Amino acid sequence: MLRPHEHSNKRGSIGKNPALNMEMKIVQEDGTESEVGEYGEVLLKGPFVMLGYYNNPCATDQTIKDGWLYTRDIAYKDDDGYLFIVDRKKDVIIPGGVNVYPREIEEVLAKNPAVYQACVVGVPDPVWGETVKAMIVLNEDQTIDEKELKKYLSGYLADYKIPRIYSIVNELPHSARGKF
């Protein structure tokens, strides 16, 4: 939880302590705890963690291990111990064996004055397994091309995170909750 007085200094964080009587940690794929600044999966443990999925012991076994709930949220801790959610584990794109988090790219694209909305996904690639694709809705009366988008993104992101494919679209499909 992020307390009110922490909002100005730790904008975007979810805080450094979970709810009362809960434990939280960030781990790598091999189960070791993540270092400061290193992305990993958020795990929770305590009396408020669910007991399991109704009539689905297989899903329960995949989600709860040794009392730890694997949230499938990817996050990192900063030097002060505050957590920052990066993305959902299932949304990770893996081009050539490196992890790319769509939310990070979408947030950078959203800062571009020409961009109204952006959605980043992984698409099959015959060489890299997956590659990054961005679908962009432009603000009214704005134009931007692929070359300009790549140049803009290169000021904020590592080269392997920059989408290789772009589609300028009129709108993005949304769920009833407003999600892409």
C-alpha positions in Angstrom: 0.0 0.0 0.0 1.1 3.5 -0.8 0.3 6.0 2.0 -0.9 9.5 1.1 2.3 11.3 2.0 4.3 8.9 -0.3 2.4 9.8 -3.5 4.4 12.8 -4.4 7.8 11.1 -4.0 6.9 7.6 -5.3 4.5 8.3 -8.1 3.5 5.1 -10.0 4.6 2.8 -7.1 2.2 0.4 -5.3 4.1 1.0 -2.0 6.7 -1.1 -0.1 4.5 -3.0 2.2 1.5 -5.2 1.4 -1.6 -5.2 3.6 -1.2 -6.1 7.3 -0.1 -9.6 8.1 1.0 -10.2 4.5 4.5 -11.0 3.1 5.6 -10.0 -0.3 8.6 -10.6 -2.5 9.8 -10.4 -6.1 11.4 -13.5 -7.6 13.1 -14.6 -10.7 12.0 -17.6 -12.8 14.4 -19.9 -10.7 12.8 -18.7 -7.5 15.7 -16.5 -6.3 14.7 -13.1 -5.0 15.2 -10.2 -7.4 17.8 -7.6 -6.8 17.0 -3.9 -6.6 15.9 -2.7 -10.0 15.6 -6.2 -11.4 12.2 -7.3 -12.9 10.6 -10.4 -11.4 7.2 -11.9 -10.4 5.4 -10.6 -7.3 4.6 -13.3 -4.7 2.2 -12.8 -1.7 1.8 -14.9 1.4 -0.5 -14.6 4.4 -3.9 -15.2 5.8 -5.7 -13.3 3.1 -4.3 -15.3 0.2 -6.9 -17.4 -1.6 -7.0 -21.1 -0.7 -7.3 -22.2 -4.4 -9.4 -22.3 -7.4 -12.8 -24.0 -7.1 -12.7 -27.5 -8.5 -9.4 -26.8 -10.2 -6.5 -28.3 -8.3 -4.2 -28.1 -11.3 -4.6 -24.3 -11.6 -4.3 -24.1 -7.8 -1.0 -26.0 -7.9 0.3 -23.6 -10.6 -0.6 -20.5 -8.7 0.1 -21.4 -5.0 3.4 -23.0 -4.2 4.7 -23.4 -0.6 2.0 -21.0 0.6 3.1 -18.3 -1.8 0.6 -16.9 -4.3 2.2 -16.3 -7.7 0.4 -13.1 -8.8 1.7 -13.1 -12.4 2.5 -9.4 -12.0 6.0 -8.3 -13.1 7.5 -5.7 -10.9 10.8 -4.3 -9.5 11.9 -2.6 -6.2 13.7 0.7 -6.2 16.6 1.5 -3.8 14.1 2.5 -1.1 12.1 -0.8 -1.3 9.1 0.6 -3.2 7.5 -1.7 -5.7 6.6 -0.7 -9.3 4.4 -2.9 -11.4 5.7 -3.3 -14.9 3.2 -5.6 -16.6 1.4 -8.9 -16.5 3.5 -12.0 -17.0 1.2 -13.3 -19.7 1.7 -10.0 -21.7 5.5 -10.3 -21.9 6.8 -10.4 -25.5 10.0 -12.4 -26.0 11.9 -11.5 -29.2 15.1 -13.5 -29.4 15.1 -14.5 -25.8 14.8 -11.1 -24.2 11.8 -9.9 -22.2 9.9 -6.9 -23.5 7.0 -5.4 -21.5 4.3 -3.8 -23.6 3.1 -1.5 -20.9 6.5 0.3 -20.8 6.4 1.0 -24.5 2.7 2.0 -24.4 3.5 4.5 -21.7 6.3 6.1 -23.7 4.1 6.2 -26.9 1.3 7.9 -24.9 3.6 10.8 -24.1 4.0 11.6 -27.8 1.8 14.6 -28.7 0.6 12.9 -31.9 -0.5 9.7 -30.1 -4.0 9.4 -28.6 -3.8 5.7 -27.7 -1.3 2.9 -28.3 -1.5 -0.9 -27.8 1.7 -3.0 -28.1 1.6 -6.8 -28.7 3.8 -9.6 -29.7 3.4 -11.1 -33.2 5.1 -14.2 -34.7 8.5 -13.7 -36.3 10.3 -16.4 -38.3 13.7 -15.4 -37.0 13.2 -14.1 -33.5 10.1 -16.1 -32.4 8.2 -13.0 -31.7 8.6 -9.3 -32.6 7.0 -6.1 -31.2 4.1 -4.5 -32.9 2.5 -1.1 -32.0 -1.0 -0.1 -33.0 -1.5 3.6 -32.8 -4.5 5.9 -32.7 -3.5 9.4 -33.5 -4.9 12.6 -32.0 -7.2 14.5 -34.2 -5.4 16.5 -37.0 -2.1 14.8 -36.1 0.2 12.8 -38.4 3.3 10.8 -37.7 5.0 8.0 -39.6 7.0 4.9 -38.6 10.4 6.5 -39.0 9.3 9.4 -36.7 7.9 7.0 -34.1 11.1 4.9 -34.1 13.2 8.0 -33.6 11.0 9.2 -30.8 11.1 5.9 -29.0 14.9 5.6 -29.4 15.2 8.5 -27.0 13.5 6.5 -24.2 13.9 2.8 -24.9 16.6 0.2 -25.7 16.7 -0.8 -29.4 15.3 -4.3 -28.8 12.1 -2.7 -27.2 11.3 -0.5 -30.1 8.5 -2.0 -32.2 9.5 -3.3 -35.6 5.9 -3.1 -37.0 3.4 -0.2 -36.7 -0.2 0.2 -37.7 -2.0 3.5 -37.6 -5.6 2.7 -36.9 -8.8 4.7 -36.4 -9.7 3.0 -33.0 -8.6 0.2 -30.8 -11.0 -2.5 -29.6 -11.9 -2.2 -25.9 -13.6 -4.5 -23.4 -16.6 -3.4 -21.4 -14.1 -2.2 -18.8 -12.3 0.0 -21.3 -9.2 -2.3 -21.6 -7.6 -3.1 -24.9 
